[in-house]
Amino acid sequence: MSDRAPVAISAKDLPVREVKVALDNAADSIPVGRLASRNGRIYFEYDQDFLSHSLDLSPVRLTLEPGVKSFDPNLFEGLPGLFNDSLPDGWGRLLLDRALRAEGVMPDGVGPLERLSLVGETGMGALIYEPDFGPDARNGVEIELDAIAADSAAVMKGAAGDVLQRLIELNGSSAGARPKAMISVDEARAEIRAGEGANEDGFEPWLVKFPNTADGEDAGAVEYVYALMAKAAGVEMAETHLFPAKEGPGYFASKRFDRSSSKRIHAHTASGLLHADHRTPTLDYEDLIALSQMLTRDQRQSEKLFRLAVFNVLSHNRDDHSKNFTFLMDEKGNWQFAPAYDLTFASGPGGEQSSMVMGEGRNPGAKEILRLAESASIEKKKAEDIIEKTRSALSKWRSLATNLGVSNEMIALITERIEK
């Protein structure tokens, strides 16, 4: 049995009144600023030296300027969206809440600054936090995906102890409802290790997903087919793979776009940039393309987002909420739209598209897509070609899904939706 605790925080460490933030996407981490909690509100101030770097990490809601700022306490528990992006939700939050209870700490008494301290250096993107109460990582240890899947199923049934410890070490601060693990994979995709891996020994950082209680065993295969169809439609995707499983068609995995060699890349979701709660559908693809134009000043990036909009609408991926769109910033402050992710057959709130298309959420189609293209200054002929290319890619659904072991019931259901 392990003698380590699932998390390194205990009641004696509470409350956390101040958290230091740094950016770790360069040779050395750069102090960004500090967060402080006073009288039920959270305040943030950029470090004076960081202002001179001209790295505008969140140029919409947390612009790079001196002075103390505070935010709506009813949104993101009072955090700026920049730092809310670092917090796990769904599966990651479930793991941490279980671990806190194991340490005698009630999760309801743990606020956002404590949770950032639990993220520490394990978060997505390039931001890191101090104090760091996160668990020790098991980087470099060889792992088996079937064992992680079994551990995940055990936690969903209430298990704790060593099982919980192992999953927290592998989870990082990933978001979403499905269990996930941060792994490193060799070039042949034959050996899998825990942690982010090191470029020197040929391993690369990937993220792998496992079914939750609401999924079928073929959830990974469905997402993999969607990734193949999206690539065929011209949507930019990171590398993807379907790892074999003892039960079911396999586990979906993708290469991480917030890591490059041994460097971390600053990543910021549309939710965090715009202070748009992903649980409340409020965005339109027109808003997202306008955000891309403002950040990147590159029409090619807006076209990437348009292609993704077309694919999501025509493939019935209606869980296209504001956390499912990410922008990346390099060390010089240049932005680009990140590769697409979380593409799969899904319904949104009330069955509607989570991100509307020119005001239409219930049943957007070609008419709204062409209006979106016009709004985004994309020529009608090019937009029509993108629509046709997407439909051609989606026509491969049945054959791809059959070959990869998707259930007949799921094949029929999705075929009915995407051929409408």
VOGU-3710 file (C-alpha; in Angstrom, 3 decimals, decimal comma):
1> msdrapvais> 0,000/0,000/0,000  1,150/3,525/-0,777  1,889/5,775/2,168  1,243/8,922/0,145  -1,946/10,922/0,412  -4,004/11,505/-2,763  -3,473/15,253/-2,283  -0,967/17,168/-0,195  -3,468/19,599/1,296  -5,065/19,171/4,714
11> akdlpvrevk> -7,246/21,170/7,061  -4,214/22,912/8,557  -3,423/24,449/5,141  -6,842/26,091/4,859  -7,748/28,686/3,917  -5,321/29,682/1,170  -5,377/33,475/1,080  -2,833/34,102/-1,692  -1,652/32,252/-4,796  1,297/33,208/-6,963
21> valdnaadsi> 0,950/32,639/-10,709  3,815/32,029/-13,150  4,133/31,302/-16,866  6,233/28,236/-17,626  6,453/28,284/-21,423  10,007/29,559/-21,658  13,435/28,467/-20,442  12,527/29,694/-16,962  9,161/30,360/-15,391  8,144/34,022/-15,439
31> pvgrlasrng> 6,197/35,452/-12,463  2,833/36,646/-13,767  1,111/38,038/-10,695  -0,782/37,052/-7,602  -4,321/36,206/-6,621  -5,624/37,091/-3,185  -8,856/36,441/-1,319  -10,316/39,168/0,889  -13,808/39,387/2,383  -15,325/36,864/0,018
41> riyfeydqdf> -13,882/38,344/-3,178  -10,854/37,391/-5,252  -8,414/40,017/-6,470  -5,629/39,821/-9,034  -2,701/42,055/-9,874  -0,065/41,556/-12,570  3,545/41,506/-11,444  5,216/44,801/-12,362  8,058/43,042/-14,202  5,610/40,866/-16,158
51> lshsldlspv> 3,992/43,980/-17,640  7,253/44,688/-19,445  7,119/41,334/-21,298  4,094/42,488/-23,330  2,544/39,013/-23,151  -1,192/39,665/-23,047  -2,345/36,318/-21,654  -6,058/37,166/-21,617  -6,630/40,247/-23,769  -10,416/40,410/-23,521
61> rltlepgvks> -11,238/40,227/-19,808  -7,862/40,502/-18,055  -5,924/42,972/-20,146  -2,243/43,541/-19,470  -2,244/46,655/-17,318  -1,243/47,677/-13,785  -3,684/47,777/-10,905  -5,784/45,444/-8,790  -8,839/43,836/-10,393  -11,755/41,830/-9,032
71> fdpnlfeglp> -14,463/39,911/-10,818  -18,069/38,762/-10,650  -18,282/36,405/-7,649  -21,193/34,588/-9,314  -19,084/33,485/-12,295  -16,174/31,026/-11,953  -16,409/31,474/-8,155  -14,925/34,940/-8,607  -11,851/33,878/-10,589  -10,812/35,555/-13,828
81> glfndslpdg> -11,459/33,223/-16,733  -7,709/32,980/-17,370  -7,226/31,006/-14,162  -10,578/29,235/-14,187  -9,319/27,481/-17,316  -6,687/25,772/-15,129  -9,251/24,156/-12,837  -10,452/20,614/-13,536  -14,163/19,991/-13,801  -16,259/16,896/-14,346
91> wgrllldral> -14,061/13,850/-13,796  -11,068/15,819/-12,496  -13,156/17,599/-9,888  -14,761/14,330/-8,816  -11,306/12,832/-8,185  -10,131/15,820/-6,150  -13,322/15,973/-4,103  -12,981/12,278/-3,224  -9,345/12,848/-2,271  -10,207/15,826/-0,089
101> raegvmpdgv> -12,764/13,789/1,833  -10,117/11,093/2,329  -7,973/13,770/4,012  -10,845/14,891/6,243  -11,477/18,059/4,225  -15,012/18,844/3,068  -14,962/19,885/-0,628  -17,590/22,592/-0,045  -15,077/24,399/2,146  -12,390/24,398/-0,530
111> gplerlslvg> -12,452/27,539/-2,644  -10,918/28,364/-6,024  -7,548/29,461/-4,603  -7,194/26,154/-2,768  -8,129/24,335/-5,957  -5,508/26,238/-7,961  -2,988/25,177/-5,312  -4,077/21,589/-5,904  -3,362/22,084/-9,621  0,117/23,459/-8,906
121> etgmgaliye> 2,343/22,550/-11,845  0,069/19,867/-13,329  -2,354/22,086/-15,236  -3,105/22,219/-18,917  -1,362/25,044/-20,743  1,605/26,967/-19,326  0,342/28,524/-16,094  1,608/27,160/-12,774  0,577/27,996/-9,211  2,197/28,322/-5,803
131> pdfgpdarng> 1,678/27,020/-3,137  1,613/23,639/-4,839  -0,397/21,009/-2,956  -0,707/18,648/-5,908  0,352/14,998/-5,716  3,694/13,659/-6,857  3,608/12,532/-10,465  4,613/9,043/-11,586  6,426/10,256/-14,706  8,147/7,519/-16,678
141> veieldaiaa> 6,394/4,551/-15,035  5,081/2,079/-17,596  1,301/1,686/-17,378  -1,496/-0,415/-18,865  -4,614/1,318/-20,174  -6,893/-1,568/-19,213  -5,757/-1,172/-15,604  -6,525/2,561/-15,676  -9,950/1,834/-17,142  -10,614/-0,635/-14,327
151> dsaavmkgaa> -9,447/1,905/-11,723  -11,734/4,545/-13,254  -14,713/2,205/-13,119  -13,888/1,406/-9,479  -13,816/5,109/-8,543  -17,167/5,668/-10,251  -18,480/2,941/-7,940  -17,012/4,649/-4,881  -13,490/3,248/-4,490  -10,717/5,364/-2,937
161> gdvlqrliel> -7,272/4,635/-1,479  -4,504/3,632/-3,857  -6,909/3,536/-6,803  -7,760/7,193/-6,278  -4,106/8,077/-5,810  -3,086/6,529/-9,131  -5,819/8,298/-11,079  -5,101/11,719/-9,560  -1,443/11,349/-10,485  -2,450/10,676/-14,088
171> ngssagarpk> -5,311/13,133/-14,471  -3,538/16,519/-14,448  -6,254/19,174/-14,501  -8,225/17,875/-17,449  -11,820/18,911/-17,948  -14,881/17,021/-19,171  -17,064/14,216/-17,900  -15,047/11,222/-19,111  -12,146/9,772/-17,133  -8,819/10,838/-18,647
181> amisvdeara> -5,137/10,194/-18,164  -2,074/12,181/-19,183  0,331/9,698/-20,724  3,505/9,607/-22,802  3,707/7,396/-25,862  6,624/6,181/-27,935  6,757/6,675/-31,691  5,475/3,166/-32,404  2,619/3,667/-29,905  3,627/0,375/-28,329
191> eiragegane> 4,868/1,560/-24,938  2,834/3,815/-22,677  4,181/5,616/-19,643  2,677/7,838/-16,998  3,244/11,582/-17,234  4,197/13,949/-19,996  7,267/12,151/-21,302  10,566/13,574/-22,438  11,471/14,478/-25,987  14,978/13,093/-25,505
201> dgfepwlvkf> 13,868/9,459/-25,276  11,346/9,610/-28,088  8,177/9,788/-25,995  5,461/12,393/-26,611  2,664/13,672/-24,351  -0,820/12,362/-25,137  -4,239/12,345/-23,474  -6,340/9,181/-23,362  -10,039/8,847/-22,489  -12,046/6,058/-20,879
211> pntadgedag> -15,808/5,424/-20,842  -17,934/6,833/-18,060  -21,100/5,248/-16,702  -23,250/6,859/-19,409  -21,093/5,651/-22,314  -21,108/2,421/-24,198  -17,903/0,434/-24,663  -17,666/1,846/-28,191  -17,453/5,521/-27,112  -13,736/5,617/-27,915
221> aveyvyalma> -14,258/4,110/-31,346  -17,037/6,600/-32,120  -14,778/9,528/-31,233  -11,945/8,051/-33,278  -14,179/7,730/-36,347  -15,259/11,350/-35,841  -11,595/12,374/-35,730  -10,936/10,532/-39,009  -13,960/12,162/-40,648  -13,001/15,607/-39,338
231> kaagvemaet> -9,502/15,295/-40,801  -11,006/14,200/-44,137  -13,246/17,280/-43,991  -10,202/19,545/-43,611  -10,593/20,250/-39,885  -7,224/20,663/-38,183  -6,786/17,909/-35,611  -3,924/16,758/-33,419  -2,690/13,199/-34,003  -5,215/10,638/-32,770
241> hlfpakegpg> -5,100/6,912/-32,098  -7,399/4,139/-30,915  -5,475/2,043/-28,401  -6,646/-1,572/-28,099  -8,698/-2,696/-25,102  -9,478/-6,085/-23,599  -13,153/-5,151/-23,617  -14,659/-3,015/-26,359  -13,128/-1,542/-29,521  -10,518/0,574/-27,719
251> yfaskrfdrs> -9,538/3,803/-25,980  -9,465/7,115/-27,847  -6,301/9,191/-27,442  -4,908/12,383/-28,916  -1,545/14,089/-28,864  -1,524/17,135/-26,582  -1,361/20,487/-28,348  -0,454/22,377/-25,162  2,989/20,739/-25,143  5,822/21,021/-27,671
261> sskrihahta> 8,958/18,970/-27,026  9,697/19,842/-23,399  7,899/23,205/-23,511  4,481/24,176/-22,236  2,226/26,293/-24,468  -0,201/28,872/-23,104  -3,765/27,713/-23,835  -6,935/29,712/-23,231  -10,495/28,583/-23,942  -13,225/30,752/-25,412
271> sgllhadhrt> -15,015/30,292/-22,090  -12,107/31,806/-20,176  -11,370/34,510/-22,736  -14,938/35,773/-22,970  -16,087/34,910/-19,423  -18,743/32,679/-20,950  -19,952/29,899/-18,648  -19,820/26,688/-20,691  -22,841/25,332/-18,799  -25,029/28,147/-20,157
281> ptldyedlia> -25,212/28,278/-23,965  -24,732/31,934/-24,855  -22,222/31,948/-27,721  -22,721/31,950/-31,459  -20,125/30,804/-33,985  -20,210/34,401/-35,191  -18,866/35,417/-31,748  -16,160/32,753/-31,893  -14,986/33,807/-35,345  -14,960/37,451/-34,243
291> lsqmltrdqr> -12,824/36,406/-31,256  -10,441/34,594/-33,606  -10,153/37,649/-35,826  -9,439/39,869/-32,843  -6,808/37,559/-31,340  -5,017/36,246/-34,422  -5,653/38,909/-37,062  -5,329/36,024/-39,495  -8,178/35,095/-41,829  -6,791/31,553/-42,114
301> qseklfrlav> -7,465/30,993/-38,405  -11,053/32,158/-38,833  -11,477/29,727/-41,721  -10,231/26,918/-39,458  -12,980/27,794/-36,991  -15,550/27,977/-39,795  -14,607/24,468/-40,976  -15,083/23,233/-37,434  -18,496/24,906/-37,237  -19,572/23,159/-40,436
311> fnvlshnrdd> -18,357/19,785/-39,175  -20,035/20,130/-35,779  -23,373/21,128/-37,281  -23,464/18,460/-39,994  -22,092/15,655/-37,770  -24,551/16,305/-34,925  -21,846/17,260/-32,446  -24,026/19,565/-30,386  -21,850/19,604/-27,271  -19,835/22,431/-28,848
321> hsknftflmd> -19,761/24,613/-25,736  -17,342/27,439/-24,980  -14,721/25,216/-23,316  -14,417/23,166/-26,483  -12,681/25,973/-28,387  -9,120/26,877/-27,430  -6,570/29,438/-28,581  -2,815/29,033/-28,183  -0,259/31,789/-27,572  3,447/31,395/-28,340
331> ekgnwqfapa> 6,404/32,887/-26,457  6,215/36,082/-28,531  2,538/36,666/-27,813  1,188/35,451/-31,181  -2,162/33,640/-31,115  -3,613/30,854/-33,225  -6,697/28,659/-33,066  -5,869/25,298/-31,505  -6,546/21,958/-33,205  -10,098/20,723/-32,739
341> ydltfasgpg> -10,924/18,295/-29,933  -13,881/16,562/-28,243  -15,527/15,857/-31,603  -18,132/13,136/-31,287  -21,828/12,453/-31,668  -23,524/14,428/-28,887  -26,612/16,406/-27,995  -26,516/19,826/-26,422  -28,877/21,394/-23,858  -32,439/20,529/-24,796
351> geqssmvmge> -31,085/18,786/-27,882  -29,910/22,075/-29,378  -26,512/23,175/-30,644  -24,537/24,568/-27,678  -23,007/27,225/-29,945  -25,632/28,772/-32,211  -25,150/29,496/-35,895  -26,305/33,013/-36,720  -28,867/32,858/-33,942  -30,165/29,370/-34,771
361> grnpgakeil> -29,598/26,656/-32,201  -32,435/24,191/-32,616  -31,826/23,106/-36,191  -29,003/24,984/-37,921  -28,272/23,991/-41,495  -26,734/25,107/-44,776  -28,651/28,400/-44,823  -27,230/29,516/-41,479  -23,774/28,186/-42,340  -23,655/30,274/-45,525
371> rlaesasiek> -24,746/33,350/-43,584  -21,950/32,621/-41,112  -19,481/32,428/-43,999  -20,628/35,821/-45,246  -20,212/37,281/-41,755  -16,693/35,825/-41,612  -15,742/37,224/-45,056  -15,473/33,744/-46,549  -16,472/33,556/-50,210  -19,708/31,696/-50,899
381> kkaediiekt> -18,029/29,276/-53,339  -15,374/28,363/-50,771  -18,039/27,897/-48,077  -20,066/25,644/-50,396  -16,934/23,594/-51,137  -16,291/23,187/-47,395  -19,865/22,018/-46,858  -19,593/19,509/-49,709  -16,214/18,222/-48,503  -17,657/17,760/-45,002
391> rsalskwrsl> -20,666/15,853/-46,307  -18,351/13,627/-48,330  -16,267/12,897/-45,216  -19,382/12,100/-43,165  -20,574/9,660/-45,831  -17,753/7,349/-44,672  -19,318/6,994/-41,212  -20,963/3,604/-41,676  -17,979/1,857/-43,249  -15,437/3,315/-40,807
401> atnlgvsnem> -17,614/2,626/-37,771  -18,274/-0,959/-38,858  -14,564/-1,650/-39,366  -13,679/-0,216/-35,942  -16,249/-2,171/-33,941  -18,940/0,432/-33,238  -22,203/-1,225/-32,220  -24,926/-1,685/-34,837  -27,323/0,368/-32,704  -24,956/3,330/-32,553
411> ialiteriek> -24,172/3,080/-36,252  -27,874/3,243/-37,101  -28,565/6,128/-34,695  -25,751/8,317/-35,956  -26,450/7,462/-39,606  -30,009/8,704/-39,136  -28,827/12,007/-37,612  -26,038/12,890/-40,025  -28,016/12,041/-43,158  -30,821/14,462/-42,345
//
